[in-house]
């Protein structure tokens, strides 16, 4: 039980045309809210999901005095397509070949307007793929987003990041259960184990492994046990078709990859009116500090604050990491207070 109001539901979108072709038949967008929408409807924070996350798995940072405070803000968590709660490739017949982050954000904007009567948001906060959606919100609706908080994310998926994602996609495609086009005759359990091992090499930094933090902090006796007990089991519950579809969304992530900006990333960045807080982890292998540093000069009002950490990408979602959590909470609370 929480001490603040929590609601959840499913927004029926109807048959949803997506930008790269195809239709999500009977599209459904699951959601959860924390806090109370005020009478002016101006205390809304949108909190999109990261890769394979759901509203429940990422709501841990919401709480009085936490990163996002439900006693002040009305926090809306929309579940990304193919996360197991909203419409997804594993559950929906004839699911489109590619559902982009733009498709997700446009559906989320409908949720805000049609369910909650909200036209303007105080902030969009996101981690990883959620951070990429926060960037999309700011670029697609420049006059409607006051702040964007981008934690371990980027405006466009980098080439090096695409190499990682290509490895995940090719691993799933190599499974004997793969039927083609990201669909599977049965869940590819051995491929998902390999998937987890690949992720373990990217989700944490070289410094994490050099310091053997999996042993000294997480308490695993050795590397083999850590990889098996943490990473092999991590992806076992997920449907492979959904993991594949979301990885494609990530691969093609680009705030300028649409008719509005025609692939001109600098124009898309310069069009953002929101105050943008960029918070990469110093040791992230996906979303490098250098990626955000390259974006910074084009943004009208922005600050880059790197998270000091050996924990790589995980530093941006620091459950159980007190130093990183303190740094993140302080930076975000100050940004929201200004």
N, C-alpha and C positions, 0 to 999 in steps of 0.2 A: 504494500500500500504506500502511496505517496501522500504528501501533505498538500499537494496542489492538484487541480483538475487535470485528468488525462482522458482523452477521447480517441476513438479510432473508428475507421469505417472504410468503405470501398466506394470510389467515385466511378460510376458507369459512364464511360466516354463514348459508347457506341462504336460503330465501325470506324477505325482511325486510320486515315491515309498517312503514310510516312514519307519523308522527303526523298528517299532514294528509291522509291517504288515499292508497292505492295500495301496491304491493309492488315492491321491488327483487328481481327474480327471480334466484335463484342469486347472491345478493350476495357480493362479494369485497372484502376489506379488505387492501390491500398494506401492508407495514410494513418498517421497518429498525430495528435496535438498535445501540447503540454502548456498549462497556464490558461489565462483568460484573455480573450480578445476585448480590448477596451472599446468604449463607445465611439472614439474617433477612428478606430481600425488602423492605427498607425504604430502599433507595437509588435508587428509581425516579423519574426525571423524564420526564413525558410532554411531547412537543414537537410539537404539531399543526401541520399545514401552513397556509400563507397562500394567498391567491388564486392559483390556477393553478400553485402550487409543488408539487414532489415531494420525497421524502426526499433524493434526491441533490442537488437544487438548493439546499436550505437546510441541508445538513449542514456547510457551510463554517465555521460558528461553533463547531463541536464540535472540541475538541482539548485536550491537556494545557495548563493555564494559560489556556485560552480562556474564552469566555462560559459554555459548558457543558463540564465536564471529565470525559471518559470514564474517567479513572483513579480517580475517586471515585464517579461516578454511573453508573447503568444507564439510558441515555437511549433512550426508545422514540419513534420517529417514525411515527405512523399517517398514511397517505395519505388525504386527504379525498376523499369521493365526488366523481366527475366531474373528477378531476385527471389522468386518462389512465392511471393505474395501478390504482386501486380501481374498482369498478363506477361507471359514469357514463352520462349521458344519450346520449352519442354512440355508446356500445357496447352498451347494454342495451335489448332490446325492451321496450316498454310501461313505460319508466322513469317514475316518478311525476312529476306536475307540479311538486311542490315537495318537496325533501329538505332538512330544516332542519339547523341547527347542532346542535340537540338530538339529531336522528337520528344524526349523525356521532359525537357524544360517547358516546351509549349503545352504539354499535357498538365504539368504542374501549375502553369499560369492559369489554365482553365479551372483547375481545382480551387485556386485562391479566389478567382472571380466568382465562379458559379456556386460554390458551396459556402464561402465565407464572406463574399462581397468585398474582397480586398483588391484594390488596384495598385497600391504602392506598398513596398516592403521596407522596413527599417534596415534589414540586413539579410544577406544570404551567407550562411556559414557552411563550409564543406571541407572534408578531408579526402585526399586522393581523388578518386573519380567524382566524389561529392564536391571537391574543390574545383574540378573542371566544370561541373554543372553550375557552381557559383559564378565562375567566370562567364559562362554562357548566359546566365541570367543578366549579368551586368552589361553584356554586349548586345543582347537581343532586346532588352528593355531599358535603354540608357536613362530614360527619364523617370523610371519607376523604382529604381533600386538605389537606396541611399548609401549603403555600405556593402562591400563584398569582402569576405574573410576567406582567403585561399590558403589552406594548410596542406602543404605537401602536394601541390597540384600545379598545373600549367595551362596556358591558353591554347597550346597546340601540343599534341603528343610528339615528343622528340624522336629522332631516328633511333637513338640508342634504346629508348623505351620500347619502340616498335620491335627491336630485336628480341627483347624479353618476351613480348606478347606473341611474336611469331613462334617462339619456342613452345609456348603453351598451346597455341593453336595446332602446330604440327604434331605435338605429342597426342592430342586428342584425336586428330585425323588418322594417326598411325594405329589407333586401337582397332582390333578386329571387329568390334561392335559398331564402328563408324559406318554409316550408310552413305555419307556424302553430305556436303553443305551443312555441317554442324548438327546432323541428326544421328540418333543412335538406336540400334535394335534393342539394346539393353545397356544398363549402366556399365561403363568400362572401368571396373574397379582397379585393375593393375595400372591403367593409364592415369587414373586419378592419383594413385600413389606417386607415380613419376612426376605428375603435375605439382604435387606438394613439395617434392624435393627441389624442383626448379624454383619454386616460389621462395623456399628457404634460403636459397643463394642470393636472392635479390631483395627480399623484404628486410633483412638485417644486413648490417655493413661488415666489411672486412675487419674493422676495428672491434666489432661485437664478437666475432669469432676469435680474433687474436687474443682478446681479453678473456675468452671462454666464459662469457656472461651467461650462456646457457647452463653452465655448471654452477658458477659462483652466485648468481642471482636467481635463476629459475629453478635450480636444484636438481637438474638432470645429471646422472652419474657420468655420462659420456655423450659424445656427439651422435653416435648411432641411436641411442635411446631418445635423445632430443628430436632427431629427425623423424623417427618412427612415431613417438608418442605425441608430438606436437604437430608436425606438418603432415604426416600421412593421414592422420585421423581428421585433420582440419577440414579437408575437402570431401571426405567420404560421404557426408549427408547430402551434398549438393547434386542436382541433376546436371549432367555433363552438357546437355544442350543449352542450358541457361548460362553455365560458365563460358561456353563458347560464344554465345550471343553477346554477353556483356564484355568479353575480351575484344570482340570486334568493335563494339561501341567505343571502347577505350582506344583501340588502335586508330580509329578514324576521328578521334577527338580534335576539334579545331573550331575555335570561336568564329573564324572568318570563312569556314567552309560552307558557305550558303550564298543565296542570291543577294542578300543584303550587303555583303562585303566582297564577294567574288574572289575569295582566297587571299585578300590583302590583309595580312595579320596586323601590320602597323596601323592601318586605318581602323580596324576593329578595336584595337587597344586604345587608340586615340579617341574613339567615339564613346568610350565608357565615361560616364559622369559620376559614378559612384566613387566614394573614397575606398581605396583598395588596400587591404593589409595582406602582404605576401609573407607567408611563414613557412619556408622550406626547412627541412632538417639538414644540418651541416653534412650528414653522412648518408643522405638518401641516395639510392642508386637509380630510382625511377625519375624523380623530379628534382633535378640538380639545382643548387643555389644559382648556378650560372644561367639556367633557363629563366628563372624569375628576374635575375639581374638584367638580362637582355630585354625583358618586357618592360621593366620599370621606367625607362626614359620616355616611353610612348604614352604612359598613363597620366591623366591630368592631375590626380591627387592620390598619391600612393606612398607606402613605406614598406621596406623590406626588413624583416626581423628574423634572422636565422635562429633555429632552435639548436642550442649547443647540446650535442648528444652523440653517443656511440651506437645508438639503437637504430640507426638507419631510418627507413620509412616508418617504422613503428613509433618513432618519437612524436609523430603527428597525431597519433591516437594512443596517448600514454597511460592507459589503464594500468595501474600497478607500478608506474614510474614516477615517483614523487617529485623529482627535480624537474623533469620535463613537463609534468602536469602543472606545477607551480608557474613555470615560465609561460606556458600556453595560457593559463587562466588569467594571469596578470596582464598579458598583452591584449587578449581579447576583451577583457572587462574594461580596460582603459580605452580601447578603440571604440567600444560601444558607448562609453560615457561621454566621449567628445562630441 
